[in-house]
Amino acid sequence: MPAIAVVGAQWGDEGKGKVVDFLASDVDWVIRYQGGANAGHTIVVDGRKSVLHLVPSGILAPRARCGIAGGVVLDPIALLEEVAFLELLGIEVRGRLFIAPECHLVLPHHKALDRAGEAARGGGGIGTTGRGIGPAYEERAARRGVRAGETLDAARFRARAREAHAAGGRAVARLYEGPPAPDSEFEAFLAAADALAPFLADVGARARAALDAGERVLLEGAQGTLLDVDHGTYPFVTSSNTTAAAAAVSVGIAPWAIGSVVAVYKAYATRVGAGPFPTEIAGEEAERLVAAGAEFGATTGRRRRVGWFDAVAARFAARLNGATGIALTKLDVLDAWDRVLVCVAYEREGRRVDEYPSDAIALAACRPVFEEWVGWREPTGGARRLADLPPRARAFAERLVALVGVPLEILSVGSGREETFRTAPTRAMI
Ligand code: IMP
């Protein structure tokens, strides 16, 4: 049975958590493959909202086992807080959550470096989440990182971590004249790292065995395609590869073991942090969209920038990921609009541009060419099939999907679990 990857196909915050939660009732494993506690996956079940940062969204489906693969940078403090929160809700986590020993740990000095780096860039910053993601990946690439599996040898781990903490403090002072991470935070890190042992397991081996046994494995991405460190709007990106191919590397499975890729899109667009955003809108209309879509970061609480659906970027994201199906979310947010727009091409220096320029400077010079649709001005939240949608809402959704050129498989018209429904079977589940 081939694996299914679920990826964000815009700038993150597309509703991946909701889509993974929806699919998780039919799968055996949900494995998160990149990023760290910068992610915020919001899931609403029976009116109760949970925000997950590291634990895969599959944890809320009673049957699925969950893995955190080696490509994730793991903040043990954040992880344990999340485990405690889930246990408080009565969700069984121990014995169901497995963490790869290859995961690099996010140490307090990574967060200090992240924040000091952003402060030093002043107005020209990337607008990171401050969760230490970039510095943790930097140290991984520099081969100085400390990995989760090392915590099993407590004495050696403590020596290595102390050395990294001291060196990190010197780096913050040297590079940014900033203060080191407080020792109290480092002690909390050590205590949390000590508690990781029961979760450590060979996630890759388990995933390979599950695939061999014909079990269903879902690979959960974080952030979004346009924040991919290679293919996104560099340097306004995160520090990992967010695209579907990265899942195979992170987990340690064959690229061809991924049989389907569900690309998640919102019916409009948002972006947190800096960087080009061709369809961005401002003023009263933007405020309305922020309010209607509750567009505030699940991790940092920051107000998201908002704009119209960008079909040029969306097509690019579908091709990068090899999307086999689309999950379209938050169509209901546009219910009250008199007119809704979709960007069908760009214009740059008087010329029409149909291909997404992956260079951030070239993208910043692009202006959107919009197609305007009359709004449906009717609630869509009660729809449970495509046929239930107001005709104009359905036509708009189908137009977005046609512009991307990949079949629609899942549609979501609200934050509740029951407000997400299938429009066609997910390819690997047929
Ligand atoms: P970092 O991942 O914290 O280094 O932040 C780099 C960029 O990615 C910033 O623009 C962040 O706002 C953005 N970012 C990181 N994680 C997420 C996410 O989960 N959703 C949306 N944007 C994110």
Boltz pocket constraint, residues with backbone or C-beta under 6 A from the ligand:
constraints:
  - pocket:
      binder: B
      contacts: [[A, 11], [A, 12], [A, 13], [A, 38], [A, 39], [A, 40], [A, 126], [A, 127], [A, 128], [A, 129], [A, 130], [A, 131], [A, 132], [A, 133], [A, 134], [A, 222], [A, 223], [A, 224], [A, 227], [A, 236], [A, 237], [A, 238], [A, 239], [A, 272], [A, 273], [A, 274]]
      max_distance: 6.0
